[in-house]
Amino acid sequence: MENALLFIKSLNRLLWNGPMLVLLIATHLFLTFRLKFIQKKVFRGIRLSTKSSEDEKGQTSSFAALTTTLAATLGIGNIIGVSTAVAMGGPGAILWLWLTGILGMATTYGECYLGIRYRTLAKDGTYSGGPMYVLEHGLKSKPMAVVYALLTLCASYGVGCSTQSNSITNVTSSLWGLSPYAVGIAVAVLTGLVILGGIDSIGNLCKKLVPAMGFFYIAACLVLIVMNHNYILPAIVLICRSAFLPSAMVGGFIGSTIKTAARYGIARGLFTNEAGIGTAAIAAASAKTDNPHNQALVSMSATFWDTVVMCGITGIVIVANILKNPASVKGIPASDLTTAAFMQLPYGEYILGFSIVAFALATLIGWSYFGERAVLYLFGKEGIGTYKLCYIVMIFVGAVLSLDFVWELSDFINALMILPNVLTLWLLRKEIKSTE
């Protein structure tokens, strides 16, 4: 196992230190220009997400499809991922992360536009879509579609399931001293009750959970911004300057070059919003809509909320705290910069711990749907029950085991998912329209 871990780590370093970042940024930029800066319509997408579409074809509302996507992407990456980006890439990594979110909206739009265009209607009246359907019906490549679906299934058990439940038990053990076994069972049962109800149950919960946990976390960050108001403007200036100029160490802790700032900011941004991986299109295909353009705008706003807003605010909070309390970050792990900032609040570590648990729980639920759609594509409805049972079991397994290998394998699988999905975006680029 140790040799396998080292091998996967070396592959990830090779892929994510250059080729995947270049491929994704090139795709983001290409679609941004081809779609005439579709990002400018993000606020229209937000407005459309709140409108009812009961008379149109689909299973869930646009808002439910959006929150299902957000449930899967609003995870620990928004907290821990931003922390490690700053720790390893310096304050300038935040600007690169933020820019990745802005540019990534175009890729999310393209994925979801094609996902809805090539979605299929089953005999029971339900819709299914996503990159596997685009690969089969758009590119006429059934083998590539099967490979993508298999990778999605594997990813659902890894980054979508095991790593999230492990994050939950790490937090509950360190803050409240709870048994990982007891928490693992509780999380498995709670998640199981939701996912056994299918997309309607998942969508209904996500419509309530995602806005609530997002508001709670943003409210805490805004309190910190008010508390540190004298350091907010200097933090923003430092973030912008460090993105394009080598930054000196702050409080003896952080220093970086332009290359490292770009590398870690871009990488963490891509991991956080999943633009390019294609999973957003799976949720978008379930939406009640007859217009791929409108739903793609709605789904595009998920990347805006996830990376531009959530990660941006987290980054400002972290850098402002470093400027105000440099001693608070000396000698701490790279993943704990957000924790250091939240320690300024009364019971701040518990507020942050609750946010991590809520985000991870939402990701468990959102990714269960992505895996379910992959199973439906590969094995039909007969395989869904077995998948859900295995998913619930893996929640418990992930909660009680060390997952270094699973984390590394998940990163590798994400890279493999990107390749066929991005290929469809390039080859079917003329089918993606920026207007109705």
SULNORWO-V46089 format. One record per residue. RES is the residue in one letter. PSI is psi in whole degrees, 0 to 359 (none if undefined). BURIAL is 1 if it has 9 or more other ideal C-beta (glycine too) atoms within 8 Angstrom, else 0. D_CENTER is the distance of its C-alpha to the mean C-alpha in Angstrom with 2 decimals. Layout:
res->(RES | RES)
psi->(PSI | PSI)
burial->(BURIAL | BURIAL)
d_center->(D_CENTER | D_CENTER)
This chain:
res->(M | E | N | A | L | L | F | I | K | S | L | N | R | L | L | W | N | G | P | M | L | V | L | L | I | A | T | H | L | F | L | T | F | R | L | K | F | I | Q | K | K | V | F | R | G | I | R | L | S | T | K | S | S | E | D | E | K | G | Q | T | S | S | F | A | A | L | T | T | T | L | A | A | T | L | G | I | G | N | I | I | G | V | S | T | A | V | A | M | G | G | P | G | A | I | L | W | L | W | L | T | G | I | L | G | M | A | T | T | Y | G | E | C | Y | L | G | I | R | Y | R | T | L | A | K | D | G | T | Y | S | G | G | P | M | Y | V | L | E | H | G | L | K | S | K | P | M | A | V | V | Y | A | L | L | T | L | C | A | S | Y | G | V | G | C | S | T | Q | S | N | S | I | T | N | V | T | S | S | L | W | G | L | S | P | Y | A | V | G | I | A | V | A | V | L | T | G | L | V | I | L | G | G | I | D | S | I | G | N | L | C | K | K | L | V | P | A | M | G | F | F | Y | I | A | A | C | L | V | L | I | V | M | N | H | N | Y | I | L | P | A | I | V | L | I | C | R | S | A | F | L | P | S | A | M | V | G | G | F | I | G | S | T | I | K | T | A | A | R | Y | G | I | A | R | G | L | F | T | N | E | A | G | I | G | T | A | A | I | A | A | A | S | A | K | T | D | N | P | H | N | Q | A | L | V | S | M | S | A | T | F | W | D | T | V | V | M | C | G | I | T | G | I | V | I | V | A | N | I | L | K | N | P | A | S | V | K | G | I | P | A | S | D | L | T | T | A | A | F | M | Q | L | P | Y | G | E | Y | I | L | G | F | S | I | V | A | F | A | L | A | T | L | I | G | W | S | Y | F | G | E | R | A | V | L | Y | L | F | G | K | E | G | I | G | T | Y | K | L | C | Y | I | V | M | I | F | V | G | A | V | L | S | L | D | F | V | W | E | L | S | D | F | I | N | A | L | M | I | L | P | N | V | L | T | L | W | L | L | R | K | E | I | K | S | T | E)
psi->(322 | 319 | 320 | 320 | 315 | 322 | 314 | 321 | 318 | 321 | 318 | 319 | 319 | 315 | 314 | 352 | 3 | 289 | 312 | 322 | 316 | 316 | 314 | 316 | 321 | 319 | 315 | 311 | 316 | 311 | 328 | 313 | 319 | 322 | 14 | 50 | 62 | 341 | 334 | 346 | 13 | 324 | 334 | 321 | 321 | 318 | 318 | 331 | 339 | 356 | 143 | 146 | 48 | 332 | 359 | 168 | 136 | 183 | 320 | 164 | 162 | 322 | 321 | 320 | 319 | 313 | 333 | 318 | 314 | 324 | 320 | 328 | 331 | 84 | 203 | 344 | 329 | 339 | 298 | 321 | 317 | 321 | 312 | 330 | 315 | 317 | 321 | 332 | 359 | 174 | 328 | 339 | 332 | 319 | 318 | 321 | 316 | 315 | 324 | 322 | 317 | 309 | 325 | 340 | 325 | 321 | 318 | 318 | 311 | 317 | 312 | 327 | 311 | 323 | 321 | 321 | 323 | 16 | 157 | 151 | 124 | 169 | 332 | 6 | 6 | 152 | 144 | 144 | 185 | 180 | 327 | 324 | 326 | 319 | 319 | 311 | 334 | 311 | 355 | 40 | 88 | 317 | 316 | 325 | 318 | 318 | 315 | 317 | 319 | 319 | 320 | 319 | 313 | 318 | 325 | 324 | 335 | 268 | 331 | 338 | 287 | 314 | 327 | 315 | 327 | 321 | 321 | 313 | 330 | 317 | 313 | 331 | 316 | 325 | 320 | 359 | 26 | 148 | 129 | 326 | 315 | 317 | 320 | 317 | 315 | 315 | 320 | 316 | 314 | 312 | 321 | 319 | 328 | 308 | 337 | 341 | 355 | 193 | 326 | 315 | 316 | 313 | 318 | 320 | 316 | 325 | 331 | 316 | 314 | 309 | 322 | 312 | 326 | 315 | 317 | 313 | 316 | 322 | 317 | 318 | 321 | 325 | 317 | 322 | 319 | 316 | 325 | 29 | 329 | 344 | 359 | 310 | 314 | 325 | 316 | 318 | 316 | 319 | 313 | 317 | 319 | 341 | 335 | 356 | 145 | 133 | 141 | 165 | 140 | 118 | 29 | 17 | 310 | 132 | 149 | 165 | 170 | 320 | 314 | 324 | 314 | 317 | 308 | 326 | 314 | 315 | 314 | 325 | 317 | 319 | 326 | 313 | 348 | 16 | 121 | 336 | 327 | 355 | 332 | 327 | 333 | 316 | 320 | 326 | 342 | 352 | 149 | 99 | 148 | 6 | 103 | 326 | 311 | 314 | 326 | 325 | 317 | 312 | 327 | 328 | 342 | 318 | 323 | 309 | 317 | 307 | 312 | 316 | 297 | 309 | 324 | 314 | 317 | 317 | 317 | 319 | 317 | 310 | 322 | 320 | 323 | 319 | 322 | 317 | 67 | 331 | 338 | 344 | 1 | 127 | 10 | 158 | 156 | 333 | 357 | 13 | 323 | 320 | 317 | 320 | 318 | 344 | 347 | 338 | 149 | 129 | 32 | 322 | 330 | 324 | 314 | 320 | 317 | 320 | 317 | 316 | 316 | 317 | 316 | 321 | 319 | 320 | 320 | 315 | 315 | 316 | 336 | 325 | 320 | 315 | 322 | 319 | 326 | 318 | 318 | 317 | 319 | 318 | 355 | 181 | 335 | 336 | 351 | 318 | 316 | 319 | 312 | 320 | 314 | 322 | 316 | 319 | 319 | 333 | 314 | 316 | 314 | 330 | 336 | 0 | 159 | 133 | 31 | 315 | 320 | 319 | 311 | 319 | 323 | 318 | 320 | 318 | 320 | 318 | 318 | 327 | 327 | 321 | 304 | 326 | 314 | 325 | 317 | 323 | 321 | 315 | 332 | 21 | 326 | 344 | 344 | 116 | 146 | 0 | 167 | none)
burial->(0 | 0 | 0 | 0 | 1 | 0 | 0 | 1 | 1 | 0 | 1 | 1 | 0 | 1 | 1 | 1 | 0 | 0 | 0 | 1 | 1 | 0 | 1 | 1 | 1 | 0 | 1 | 1 | 1 | 1 | 1 | 1 | 0 | 1 | 1 | 0 | 0 | 1 | 1 | 0 | 1 | 1 | 0 | 0 | 1 | 1 | 0 | 1 | 1 | 0 | 0 | 0 | 1 | 0 | 0 | 1 | 0 | 1 | 1 | 1 | 1 | 1 | 1 | 1 | 1 | 1 | 1 | 1 | 1 | 1 | 1 | 1 | 1 | 1 | 1 | 1 | 1 | 1 | 1 | 1 | 1 | 1 | 1 | 1 | 1 | 1 | 1 | 1 | 1 | 1 | 1 | 1 | 1 | 1 | 1 | 1 | 1 | 1 | 1 | 1 | 1 | 1 | 1 | 1 | 1 | 1 | 1 | 1 | 1 | 1 | 1 | 1 | 1 | 1 | 1 | 1 | 1 | 1 | 1 | 1 | 0 | 0 | 0 | 0 | 0 | 0 | 1 | 1 | 1 | 1 | 1 | 1 | 1 | 1 | 1 | 1 | 0 | 1 | 1 | 0 | 0 | 0 | 0 | 1 | 1 | 1 | 1 | 1 | 1 | 1 | 1 | 1 | 1 | 1 | 1 | 1 | 1 | 1 | 1 | 1 | 1 | 1 | 1 | 1 | 1 | 1 | 1 | 1 | 1 | 0 | 1 | 1 | 1 | 0 | 1 | 0 | 0 | 1 | 0 | 1 | 0 | 0 | 1 | 1 | 1 | 0 | 1 | 1 | 1 | 1 | 1 | 1 | 0 | 1 | 1 | 0 | 0 | 0 | 1 | 1 | 1 | 1 | 1 | 1 | 1 | 1 | 1 | 0 | 1 | 1 | 1 | 0 | 1 | 1 | 0 | 1 | 1 | 1 | 0 | 1 | 1 | 1 | 1 | 1 | 1 | 0 | 0 | 1 | 0 | 0 | 1 | 1 | 0 | 1 | 1 | 1 | 0 | 1 | 1 | 1 | 1 | 1 | 1 | 0 | 0 | 0 | 1 | 0 | 0 | 1 | 1 | 0 | 1 | 1 | 0 | 1 | 0 | 1 | 0 | 1 | 1 | 1 | 1 | 1 | 1 | 1 | 1 | 1 | 1 | 1 | 1 | 1 | 1 | 1 | 1 | 1 | 1 | 1 | 1 | 1 | 1 | 1 | 1 | 1 | 1 | 1 | 1 | 1 | 1 | 0 | 0 | 1 | 1 | 1 | 1 | 1 | 1 | 1 | 1 | 1 | 1 | 1 | 1 | 1 | 1 | 1 | 1 | 1 | 1 | 1 | 1 | 1 | 1 | 1 | 1 | 1 | 1 | 1 | 1 | 1 | 1 | 1 | 1 | 1 | 1 | 1 | 0 | 1 | 1 | 1 | 0 | 1 | 0 | 0 | 0 | 1 | 1 | 1 | 1 | 1 | 1 | 1 | 1 | 1 | 1 | 0 | 0 | 1 | 1 | 0 | 1 | 1 | 1 | 1 | 1 | 1 | 1 | 1 | 1 | 1 | 1 | 1 | 1 | 1 | 1 | 1 | 1 | 1 | 1 | 1 | 1 | 1 | 1 | 1 | 1 | 1 | 1 | 1 | 0 | 0 | 0 | 0 | 1 | 1 | 0 | 0 | 1 | 1 | 0 | 1 | 1 | 1 | 1 | 1 | 1 | 1 | 1 | 1 | 1 | 1 | 0 | 0 | 1 | 0 | 1 | 1 | 1 | 1 | 1 | 1 | 1 | 1 | 1 | 1 | 1 | 0 | 1 | 1 | 0 | 1 | 1 | 1 | 1 | 1 | 1 | 1 | 0 | 1 | 1 | 0 | 0 | 1 | 0 | 0 | 0 | 0)
d_center->(27.79 | 28.02 | 29.00 | 26.16 | 23.69 | 25.38 | 25.34 | 21.60 | 21.07 | 23.46 | 21.77 | 18.38 | 20.31 | 22.04 | 19.08 | 16.62 | 19.49 | 20.44 | 20.27 | 16.58 | 16.07 | 19.17 | 18.31 | 15.00 | 16.58 | 19.64 | 17.87 | 16.18 | 19.65 | 21.58 | 19.86 | 20.00 | 23.74 | 24.45 | 22.99 | 24.89 | 22.07 | 20.43 | 18.30 | 21.49 | 21.11 | 17.88 | 20.11 | 21.82 | 18.60 | 18.14 | 21.78 | 21.55 | 18.81 | 21.50 | 24.25 | 25.56 | 25.94 | 27.98 | 30.36 | 27.93 | 26.83 | 23.86 | 22.92 | 20.69 | 20.68 | 18.49 | 17.19 | 16.46 | 14.56 | 12.50 | 11.90 | 11.11 | 8.21 | 7.23 | 8.21 | 5.91 | 2.55 | 5.33 | 6.27 | 8.74 | 7.07 | 8.06 | 11.42 | 12.34 | 10.41 | 12.20 | 15.30 | 15.58 | 15.07 | 18.05 | 19.99 | 19.96 | 19.89 | 21.70 | 21.19 | 20.96 | 17.55 | 16.21 | 17.80 | 16.46 | 12.85 | 13.77 | 15.55 | 12.77 | 10.83 | 14.18 | 15.04 | 11.78 | 12.62 | 15.57 | 13.84 | 11.66 | 15.09 | 16.84 | 14.74 | 15.14 | 18.74 | 19.69 | 17.94 | 20.13 | 23.11 | 23.30 | 22.36 | 25.21 | 27.24 | 28.38 | 31.82 | 30.59 | 29.17 | 25.46 | 23.17 | 20.81 | 18.93 | 16.26 | 16.80 | 19.36 | 21.50 | 21.29 | 22.34 | 25.17 | 26.52 | 25.60 | 26.24 | 28.55 | 27.06 | 26.93 | 26.57 | 23.40 | 22.02 | 22.94 | 21.38 | 17.97 | 18.31 | 19.41 | 16.49 | 14.09 | 16.40 | 16.38 | 12.61 | 12.67 | 15.32 | 13.76 | 10.16 | 9.85 | 13.24 | 15.37 | 13.25 | 12.02 | 15.67 | 16.91 | 15.05 | 16.63 | 20.04 | 19.94 | 19.59 | 22.12 | 24.50 | 24.61 | 24.88 | 26.89 | 28.33 | 27.24 | 27.73 | 24.68 | 26.57 | 27.15 | 23.61 | 22.35 | 24.82 | 23.97 | 20.20 | 21.10 | 23.64 | 21.61 | 18.66 | 21.34 | 23.14 | 20.20 | 19.15 | 22.84 | 23.19 | 21.05 | 18.95 | 21.29 | 20.84 | 17.05 | 17.03 | 19.71 | 18.03 | 14.67 | 16.90 | 18.39 | 15.87 | 12.94 | 15.48 | 17.43 | 14.98 | 13.59 | 17.27 | 18.31 | 16.03 | 16.78 | 20.41 | 20.65 | 19.33 | 21.86 | 24.58 | 23.94 | 24.09 | 27.41 | 28.71 | 28.02 | 28.96 | 31.43 | 28.80 | 26.11 | 27.87 | 28.72 | 25.11 | 23.98 | 26.94 | 26.14 | 22.51 | 23.89 | 26.88 | 25.15 | 22.83 | 26.02 | 28.57 | 28.81 | 28.23 | 30.65 | 29.78 | 29.17 | 31.15 | 31.63 | 27.96 | 25.85 | 27.02 | 25.50 | 26.37 | 24.85 | 23.68 | 21.83 | 20.29 | 19.00 | 17.95 | 15.81 | 14.47 | 13.50 | 12.10 | 9.87 | 8.77 | 8.11 | 6.22 | 3.94 | 3.94 | 4.99 | 8.20 | 10.94 | 9.80 | 11.02 | 9.43 | 9.38 | 13.08 | 13.72 | 13.13 | 14.88 | 17.82 | 18.71 | 19.32 | 22.94 | 23.66 | 26.26 | 24.77 | 21.91 | 21.97 | 21.48 | 18.64 | 16.85 | 17.36 | 15.96 | 12.74 | 12.64 | 12.73 | 9.22 | 8.26 | 11.30 | 10.59 | 7.18 | 8.50 | 12.16 | 13.03 | 11.18 | 10.82 | 14.19 | 15.94 | 14.88 | 16.20 | 19.38 | 20.01 | 19.83 | 22.10 | 24.47 | 24.96 | 25.74 | 28.33 | 29.79 | 29.76 | 29.63 | 31.24 | 28.33 | 26.12 | 28.91 | 28.61 | 25.32 | 22.46 | 19.77 | 17.18 | 19.53 | 19.81 | 17.90 | 20.23 | 23.19 | 22.42 | 22.10 | 25.41 | 27.17 | 26.58 | 28.78 | 27.01 | 24.03 | 22.90 | 22.97 | 21.07 | 18.24 | 18.61 | 18.43 | 15.18 | 13.59 | 15.19 | 14.12 | 10.38 | 10.78 | 13.09 | 10.94 | 8.34 | 11.68 | 12.90 | 10.26 | 10.06 | 13.84 | 14.30 | 12.69 | 15.02 | 17.82 | 17.80 | 18.04 | 20.94 | 22.55 | 22.62 | 24.04 | 26.38 | 26.83 | 26.85 | 28.94 | 26.12 | 23.72 | 25.71 | 25.77 | 22.04 | 21.39 | 24.02 | 22.64 | 19.12 | 20.82 | 22.88 | 20.02 | 18.52 | 21.87 | 22.23 | 18.99 | 20.08 | 23.36 | 22.88 | 22.00 | 18.94 | 19.29 | 19.93 | 17.04 | 14.54 | 16.38 | 16.71 | 13.03 | 12.58 | 15.61 | 14.59 | 11.44 | 14.13 | 16.42 | 14.17 | 13.78 | 17.59 | 18.77 | 16.13 | 16.99 | 20.59 | 20.64 | 19.42 | 22.28 | 24.90 | 24.32 | 23.75 | 27.00 | 25.84 | 22.97 | 24.69 | 23.85 | 26.38 | 27.39)
